[in-house]
Structures are given as C-alpha cells and as structure tokens.
Amino acid sequence: PVHRPSPLPRGGAMEMAPSFETVIFVDVDGVLNVGVKDGKQGPLMFNETNCRYAEHNAAEVPDQRSGDHAERGAFEKVLSVMAKTDSPESTDNTFAELACRGQEHIAVPLLRRLAEIIIGARQQGPTQVVLASNWRRPKYAPRVHCLEQELSKLLGEHFVFDARTRQLEENTAADRLRCIGDFLVSRCAAAVGFGGGRLLRAVVLDDLFITPLDGWLCGEVAGSPRRVLSEADIEAYLRSRVPATASVAVKVIHPYSEWNTESGLRVQVASGLTQQHVQQALTFLTTMIVQAPPSPPCRERGGRAALELLRRRPRTEGEQSPSEAAEEPAKQVDLPEPATKVDLPEVCVNKVSAQPRRVEIGEALSVEKPWDMVAGETSASLVGFRFKKCLWAAVPWMWMHM
C-alpha cells in the first residue's frame, strides 16, 4: 500500500500562508526504474531478465577480444548494481529488489514512491504533474497509458499527466533543463498572481541522462557560463529563467550514484527514487518559505527622484539639508518631575474562613459583602460616601449664616 502523508493541521501559519501551486516534473527512465550507463551505447535496462542473463553468462564470456571485453564489462556492471544497496542509509534494501519484472519498464516500488509525492502535494493545493521524459514522444504513447493506469490504482483515482514539456531534441542534461525552464516561463506567463502573494513550487525528478553533476555548463550567471556542480546550481538556473518579479521555489532531486568495482570499472547508475528522495520532496512541499518579490523598478526610481528633488529644492534661511540634519546630535529634553504619589485607600476585603461551612439542602448560601461594596459598587464609592458625610455636616452651619 502507498504511504499517505498525514494531512496538514488547520489553523496557524500554514493556513495564513499565501496561495500556491505545485508543478512536479517527472522523468521515467532512471526515476521510475534503474538504469546502468554503458559507455556511448544506450543505458542497460535493469530488469529481472538482464540480471539472470548476467548471472548465468558472466563467467563464460572470454575477455581476449575487445567486443567480448565490452560485454563482460556490461555483465560486471549489472552484477555490481545487484549487490549494491539503493541508498547509503540503507543496509538491507539492494537494487536487486528494484529490478523491473520481465519486460516491464517500471519498478513498482519506485512508482509507489512517486505516488507518495503526488499525494503529499495534492493535499496542500493545486498540483500539476508534467511528463518531462523521453516518454512524451508520440511513439511511447502506449507506455504512458499503462503508466497512467498503474498510477491511478495507487492514487485511488483517475490519473493522467496534466501536461508535457515541449517536443524538442534532447541530447544532454542541459537540453533537458532548458525544456523544463521553458515550461516554467510559459506557466508564469499564463498564470496571474505569481509574485503578488502566490507562490509557484516546482519539484524536478530527473536523472538527466545518468549525468553526474561534475561542472558541465548550463545557462549563464553574471554574463559567464554557469557550471553545474550540485542540485542547488540547477535550482538557481531554473529560478533565473522566470521573471524576477515571480515568486518561485524549486527543488531538484537527482537520483544518481556511481562507484568503482574491485577491478577498477566505473559504474554509473540512475538509481531511481529512494525513500530519502521522497522525504526530501515532502519536506520541501510542507515547508512554507516565501520570499517576497522585489519592489517594481518604477517605485524605486520614483523614491530616488523624490529624494533628489528634495535635495535640489532651495532652502530657506536657517533650514538644514537632510545630511546636516542627520549628522546633528539629538537635543536633550528635560522632562518635568513626576507628580506627587497619591496614597489610595485600601479596599476592605473579607477574609474567607479556613473552616468550610456545611450547607443543608434547600438552604440559601449568604455571602457577606464589604461595607463599601454594596449593590455592585466599586471601592470608588468610598469617596462618594465621605463626600456626602461632609456635605451633611455643613448644612447646619450654612443655615445659621443665611
């Protein structure tokens, strides 16, 4: 069964956050299956058929001729992947458990992990799932249809990809990223409000043709070619493609691993979605970090122009310039002495007896009131009582002198 993330709690900062939309870019080969790079040839499909073939024939292939040596190298890579764990944190799960069955092209455990990410995104708001794989080509339409059916079963509802990236020729990782960047640009242009309180969140799941992040060029930064050395460099490139006023957050998950065998053979693997990748995606989706878009340039120019006019305005006699006023120390102001403290009369409060009083059934419980708190009056009635007493004392004196 697919693990469904717990729904977000209602109320608090999460509910008050600006509205947002999520776009998930999905590559298939290397994300929903495991691929092994085989030199300049196409990647080796990591399925049960190839695994059994490598186990049965690896020892029988001589390595004297170059052709046989290449085939032996392919067998050695597949066998090495079978024994390797699918992530550094895992000690039990190996890639052998992620091999596609028979001639299938999708590994069911990896498809379940994609379903977890989609469910987590949909629980929070509008979500688009975009096919960015070579499977978007018309000739792979039957495969895509089967993939959508399997995802529908895992999601518990009908599923189809909401969109596809443009049908452009892709030969390198930079070509793939340009297509994804083009989609983000068109999405920001089509939607209204990104940057005005709305956030566009993009999650990219792509092995980039089993390409390591070793410094290849993609785009420009400050007029110089941008080198890609980490997932953060890819995220920065994709953010640079959208308008500066748009509020866009990007998370790139690059499922790639490599190691050397005991004989020194380099093994490069598109490892598919690991459980760690799922956790990274869900953490990104549930973290509301919104950076306010920069102020429009016209406002900035207007503020500077107003300040410049203030500086150029002729000053009257004795008036200081803004810079002079800022440099002048603040004048000390002598505050008046505090008023004389007035001693207020204490309020008489009855003390409650420590001994509890037994109340018989039907008996009314009476509570004594302070003498100066009658009929809901406050302690201020004490002043009124004394004033009335003085007034009645003065009546005889006034009567005698009239």
C-alpha positions as CSV (number, residue, x, y, z in Angstrom):
1,P,0.0,0.0,0.0
2,V,1.1,3.6,-0.6
3,H,2.0,5.6,2.5
4,R,-0.2,8.7,2.6
5,P,1.3,11.6,4.3
6,S,-0.7,13.0,7.2
7,P,-2.9,16.0,6.3
8,L,-1.7,19.4,7.2
9,P,-3.1,20.8,10.5
10,R,-5.7,23.5,10.2
11,G,-5.1,27.0,11.6
12,G,-1.8,28.6,12.4
13,A,0.8,30.0,10.0
14,M,0.1,27.3,7.4
15,E,-3.4,28.3,6.8
16,M,-2.5,32.0,6.7
17,A,0.2,31.5,4.1
18,P,-0.3,32.8,0.6
19,S,-1.9,30.6,-2.0
20,F,0.4,28.5,-4.1
21,E,0.6,26.0,-6.9
22,T,2.9,23.0,-7.3
23,V,4.4,21.6,-10.5
24,I,6.1,18.2,-10.5
25,F,8.3,17.3,-13.4
26,V,8.6,13.6,-13.8
27,D,11.3,11.7,-15.8
28,V,10.6,8.0,-16.2
29,D,13.9,6.2,-17.1
30,G,16.2,6.5,-14.1
31,V,13.4,7.7,-11.8
32,L,10.8,5.0,-12.0
33,N,13.3,2.4,-13.0
34,V,17.0,1.8,-12.5
35,G,19.4,2.4,-15.5
36,V,23.1,1.5,-15.8
37,K,25.3,3.6,-18.1
38,D,27.1,1.5,-20.7
39,G,29.6,3.8,-22.3
40,K,28.4,5.5,-25.5
41,Q,25.7,3.0,-26.0
42,G,22.2,3.3,-24.6
43,P,21.8,2.6,-20.8
44,L,21.3,-1.0,-19.7
45,M,17.8,-1.8,-18.6
46,F,17.9,-3.1,-15.0
47,N,15.2,-5.8,-15.1
48,E,15.0,-9.4,-14.0
49,T,15.8,-10.8,-17.5
50,N,19.1,-8.9,-17.8
51,C,20.0,-9.8,-14.2
52,R,19.5,-13.5,-14.8
53,Y,21.4,-13.3,-18.1
54,A,24.4,-11.6,-16.4
55,E,24.5,-14.1,-13.6
56,H,24.5,-17.1,-16.0
57,N,26.9,-15.8,-18.6
58,A,29.4,-13.6,-16.9
59,A,31.9,-16.4,-16.2
60,E,31.6,-17.9,-19.7
61,V,32.4,-14.8,-21.7
62,P,36.1,-14.7,-22.6
63,D,37.8,-11.3,-22.5
64,Q,40.5,-11.6,-25.1
65,R,38.7,-9.7,-27.9
66,S,37.6,-6.1,-27.5
67,G,33.9,-7.0,-28.2
68,D,33.8,-9.7,-25.6
69,H,35.6,-7.4,-23.2
70,A,32.8,-4.8,-23.6
71,E,30.2,-7.4,-23.0
72,R,32.0,-8.7,-19.9
73,G,32.1,-5.2,-18.6
74,A,28.4,-4.8,-19.0
75,F,27.8,-8.1,-17.1
76,E,30.2,-6.9,-14.3
77,K,28.3,-3.6,-14.0
78,V,24.9,-5.3,-13.7
79,L,26.2,-7.8,-11.1
80,S,27.7,-4.9,-9.1
81,V,24.4,-3.0,-9.1
82,M,22.6,-6.1,-8.0
83,A,24.7,-6.3,-4.8
84,K,24.7,-2.6,-4.1
85,T,22.3,-1.0,-1.6
86,D,19.8,1.5,-3.1
87,S,21.0,4.3,-0.7
88,P,23.9,5.0,1.7
89,E,21.4,5.0,4.6
90,S,20.0,1.6,3.7
91,T,21.8,-1.6,4.7
92,D,19.2,-4.2,3.7
93,N,17.5,-3.0,0.5
94,T,19.5,-3.6,-2.6
95,F,19.0,-2.6,-6.2
96,A,18.1,-6.2,-7.0
97,E,14.7,-5.6,-5.3
98,L,14.1,-2.7,-7.7
99,A,14.6,-4.7,-10.9
100,C,11.7,-4.4,-13.3
101,R,9.7,-7.6,-13.8
102,G,10.1,-9.4,-17.1
103,Q,10.0,-7.0,-20.0
104,E,8.3,-4.2,-18.0
105,H,9.8,-0.7,-17.8
106,I,8.5,0.4,-14.4
107,A,9.6,-0.8,-11.0
108,V,6.5,-1.0,-8.7
109,P,8.3,0.2,-5.5
110,L,9.6,3.3,-7.3
111,L,6.1,4.0,-8.7
112,R,4.7,3.8,-5.1
113,R,7.3,6.5,-4.0
114,L,6.2,8.8,-6.8
115,A,2.6,8.3,-5.7
116,E,3.6,9.4,-2.2
117,I,5.0,12.7,-3.5
118,I,1.9,13.4,-5.7
119,I,-0.4,12.7,-2.7
120,G,1.6,15.0,-0.5
121,A,1.4,17.8,-3.0
122,R,-2.3,17.4,-3.7
123,Q,-3.1,17.5,0.0
124,Q,-1.8,21.1,0.1
125,G,-3.3,22.6,-3.0
126,P,-3.4,22.6,-6.8
127,T,-0.8,20.3,-8.4
128,Q,0.3,19.7,-12.0
129,V,2.2,16.6,-12.9
130,V,4.2,17.2,-16.0
131,L,5.8,14.5,-18.1
132,A,9.4,15.6,-18.9
133,S,10.8,12.2,-20.0
134,N,11.5,11.0,-23.5
135,W,8.3,9.0,-23.0
136,R,6.4,12.1,-24.0
137,R,7.3,11.3,-27.6
138,P,4.3,10.0,-29.6
139,K,5.9,6.6,-30.2
140,Y,5.8,5.9,-26.4
141,A,2.1,6.7,-26.0
142,P,1.2,3.0,-25.1
143,R,3.8,3.0,-22.4
144,V,2.5,6.3,-21.0
145,H,-1.1,4.9,-21.0
146,C,0.0,1.9,-19.0
147,L,1.9,4.1,-16.6
148,E,-1.2,6.3,-16.0
149,Q,-3.3,3.3,-15.3
150,E,-0.9,2.0,-12.7
151,L,-0.7,5.4,-11.0
152,S,-4.5,5.6,-11.0
153,K,-4.6,2.3,-9.0
154,L,-2.1,3.6,-6.4
155,L,-3.7,7.1,-6.1
156,G,-7.2,5.7,-5.9
157,E,-8.5,8.0,-8.6
158,H,-8.2,8.5,-12.3
159,F,-4.8,10.0,-13.2
160,V,-3.4,11.4,-16.4
161,F,-0.4,13.7,-16.9
162,D,-1.6,17.3,-16.8
163,A,1.0,18.5,-19.4
164,R,4.2,17.7,-21.2
165,T,7.3,19.7,-21.9
166,R,8.0,20.8,-25.4
167,Q,8.9,18.3,-28.1
168,L,12.5,19.4,-28.6
169,E,15.5,17.3,-29.3
170,E,17.4,16.5,-26.1
171,N,20.9,15.0,-26.2
172,T,22.4,16.4,-23.0
173,A,21.4,17.3,-19.4
174,A,21.5,21.0,-20.3
175,D,18.9,20.4,-23.1
176,R,16.5,18.7,-20.6
177,L,16.9,21.6,-18.2
178,R,16.2,24.2,-20.9
179,C,12.9,22.4,-21.7
180,I,11.9,22.5,-18.1
181,G,12.9,26.1,-17.8
182,D,10.8,26.9,-20.9
183,F,7.8,25.3,-19.3
184,L,8.2,27.4,-16.1
185,V,8.4,30.6,-18.2
186,S,5.2,29.8,-20.0
187,R,3.5,28.8,-16.8
188,C,4.4,32.1,-15.1
189,A,3.2,34.0,-18.2
190,A,-0.1,32.1,-18.4
191,A,-1.0,32.4,-14.7
192,V,-1.8,35.7,-13.0
193,G,-0.6,36.4,-9.5
194,F,2.8,34.7,-9.1
195,G,4.7,37.2,-7.1
196,G,1.7,39.0,-5.9
197,G,1.0,36.8,-2.9
198,R,1.1,33.5,-4.9
199,L,3.9,31.0,-4.9
200,L,4.9,28.6,-7.7
201,R,6.7,25.5,-6.3
202,A,8.5,23.2,-8.8
203,V,9.8,19.7,-8.0
204,V,12.1,18.2,-10.6
205,L,12.6,14.4,-10.5
206,D,15.2,13.7,-13.2
207,D,18.4,11.7,-13.5
208,L,19.4,13.9,-16.5
209,F,20.5,11.0,-18.8
210,I,22.6,9.4,-16.0
211,T,24.8,12.5,-15.9
212,P,27.0,13.4,-12.9
213,L,27.0,17.0,-11.6
214,D,30.7,17.5,-12.4
215,G,30.8,21.0,-13.8
216,W,29.0,20.9,-17.2
217,L,27.7,24.2,-18.5
218,C,24.1,25.3,-18.4
219,G,23.0,28.9,-18.9
220,E,24.8,31.9,-17.7
221,V,25.3,33.8,-14.4
222,A,26.5,37.4,-14.4
223,G,27.5,37.1,-18.1
224,S,29.6,34.0,-17.6
225,P,28.7,30.3,-18.3
226,R,27.1,28.6,-15.3
227,R,28.8,25.4,-14.1
228,V,26.6,22.8,-12.5
229,L,28.3,21.2,-9.5
230,S,25.3,20.5,-7.3
231,E,21.5,20.3,-7.3
232,A,21.5,23.8,-5.9
233,D,23.1,25.1,-9.1
234,I,20.3,23.6,-11.2
235,E,17.7,25.2,-8.9
236,A,19.4,28.5,-9.3
237,Y,19.4,28.2,-13.1
238,L,15.7,27.3,-13.2
239,R,14.8,30.3,-10.9
240,S,16.8,32.6,-13.2
241,R,14.7,31.6,-16.1
242,V,11.4,33.0,-14.6
243,P,10.8,36.8,-14.3
244,A,12.4,38.5,-11.4
245,T,9.0,39.6,-10.0
246,A,7.7,36.0,-9.9
247,S,7.8,34.1,-6.6
248,V,9.1,30.6,-7.5
249,A,10.7,27.9,-5.3
250,V,12.5,25.0,-6.9
251,K,13.6,21.6,-5.6
252,V,15.7,19.3,-7.8
253,I,16.1,15.6,-7.0
254,H,18.8,14.0,-9.0
255,P,18.8,10.2,-8.5
256,Y,22.4,9.3,-9.5
257,S,25.1,7.1,-7.9
258,E,28.5,5.9,-9.0
259,W,31.3,3.7,-7.7
260,N,34.2,1.6,-8.8
261,T,34.3,-2.2,-8.8
262,E,37.1,-4.2,-7.4
263,S,38.6,-4.4,-10.9
264,G,38.5,-0.6,-11.2
265,L,35.5,-0.4,-13.5
266,R,33.4,2.7,-13.1
267,V,29.7,2.1,-12.6
268,Q,27.3,5.0,-13.2
269,V,23.7,4.3,-12.2
270,A,20.4,6.2,-12.4
271,S,19.3,4.9,-9.0
272,G,15.5,5.8,-9.1
273,L,13.6,7.4,-6.3
274,T,14.9,6.3,-2.9
275,Q,12.9,6.8,0.3
276,Q,15.3,9.6,1.2
277,H,14.4,11.4,-2.0
278,V,10.7,11.1,-1.1
279,Q,11.4,12.6,2.3
280,Q,13.3,15.5,0.7
281,A,10.4,16.2,-1.6
282,L,7.8,16.1,1.1
283,T,9.9,18.3,3.4
284,F,10.2,20.8,0.6
285,L,6.4,20.7,-0.1
286,T,5.5,21.2,3.6
287,T,7.9,24.0,4.2
288,M,6.3,27.4,3.5
289,I,9.3,29.6,2.8
290,V,8.1,32.5,0.7
291,Q,10.4,35.3,-0.3
292,A,8.6,38.5,-1.2
293,P,9.2,39.6,-4.8
294,P,11.3,42.7,-5.3
295,S,9.7,46.1,-5.5
296,P,8.8,47.3,-9.0
297,P,11.6,49.3,-10.5
298,C,9.3,52.3,-11.1
299,R,8.7,52.7,-7.4
300,E,12.4,52.6,-6.7
301,R,13.1,55.2,-9.3
302,G,10.3,57.3,-8.0
303,G,11.6,57.3,-4.5
304,R,15.1,58.2,-5.6
305,A,13.8,61.0,-7.8
306,A,11.7,62.4,-4.9
307,L,14.8,62.4,-2.7
308,E,16.8,64.1,-5.5
309,L,14.2,66.9,-5.8
310,L,14.2,67.4,-2.0
311,R,18.0,67.9,-2.2
312,R,17.8,70.4,-5.1
313,R,14.9,72.5,-3.6
314,P,16.3,75.9,-2.5
315,R,16.4,76.0,1.3
316,T,15.1,78.9,3.4
317,E,17.2,80.8,5.8
318,G,18.3,78.7,8.7
319,E,17.0,75.4,7.2
320,Q,19.3,72.5,7.2
321,S,20.0,70.0,4.5
322,P,18.9,66.3,5.1
323,S,22.6,65.3,5.5
324,E,23.3,68.1,8.0
325,A,20.1,67.2,10.0
326,A,21.2,63.6,10.1
327,E,24.7,64.5,11.4
328,E,23.4,66.9,14.2
329,P,23.1,65.1,17.5
330,A,19.7,64.9,19.1
331,K,18.9,67.6,21.7
332,Q,18.3,66.6,25.3
333,V,14.8,67.4,26.5
334,D,14.3,68.0,30.2
335,L,11.2,66.1,31.3
336,P,9.0,67.5,34.1
337,E,9.3,66.0,37.6
338,P,6.8,63.2,38.2
339,A,3.6,64.1,40.0
340,T,3.5,63.5,43.7
341,K,2.5,60.0,44.6
342,V,-1.1,59.7,46.0
343,D,-1.8,57.1,48.6
344,L,-5.1,55.4,47.7
345,P,-7.2,54.0,50.5
346,E,-7.0,50.2,50.8
347,V,-10.0,48.3,49.8
348,C,-11.6,46.2,52.6
349,V,-11.8,42.6,51.5
350,N,-13.4,40.0,53.7
351,K,-11.2,37.0,54.5
352,V,-12.7,33.6,53.8
353,S,-12.8,31.3,56.8
354,A,-10.5,28.4,56.7
355,Q,-13.2,26.1,58.1
356,P,-15.7,25.0,55.4
357,R,-19.3,25.7,56.3
358,R,-21.8,22.9,55.8
359,V,-24.9,23.9,53.7
360,E,-28.1,22.0,54.2
361,I,-30.2,21.1,51.3
362,G,-32.6,23.9,50.5
363,E,-30.6,26.5,52.5
364,A,-29.6,29.7,50.7
365,L,-25.9,30.4,50.9
366,S,-25.3,34.0,52.0
367,V,-22.1,35.9,51.4
368,E,-21.2,39.0,53.4
369,K,-20.2,42.0,51.3
370,P,-17.6,44.6,52.2
371,W,-19.2,47.7,53.6
372,D,-18.0,49.9,50.8
373,M,-19.1,47.4,48.0
374,V,-22.9,47.5,48.2
375,A,-25.2,46.7,45.2
376,G,-22.3,46.2,42.8
377,E,-20.5,49.4,43.6
378,T,-16.7,49.5,43.4
379,S,-14.3,50.8,46.0
380,A,-14.7,54.3,44.4
381,S,-18.0,54.5,46.4
382,L,-15.8,55.2,49.5
383,V,-15.0,58.6,48.1
384,G,-18.7,59.4,47.5
385,F,-19.6,58.2,51.0
386,R,-17.1,60.6,52.6
387,F,-18.2,63.5,50.4
388,K,-21.9,63.0,51.4
389,K,-20.9,62.9,55.1
390,C,-19.0,66.3,54.9
391,L,-21.9,67.8,53.0
392,W,-24.5,66.9,55.7
393,A,-22.1,68.3,58.4
394,A,-22.0,71.7,56.6
395,V,-25.8,72.1,56.3
396,P,-26.4,73.5,59.9
397,W,-23.5,76.0,59.5
398,M,-25.0,77.3,56.2
399,W,-28.5,77.5,57.8
400,M,-27.2,79.7,60.7
401,H,-25.3,82.2,58.4
402,M,-28.1,82.8,55.9
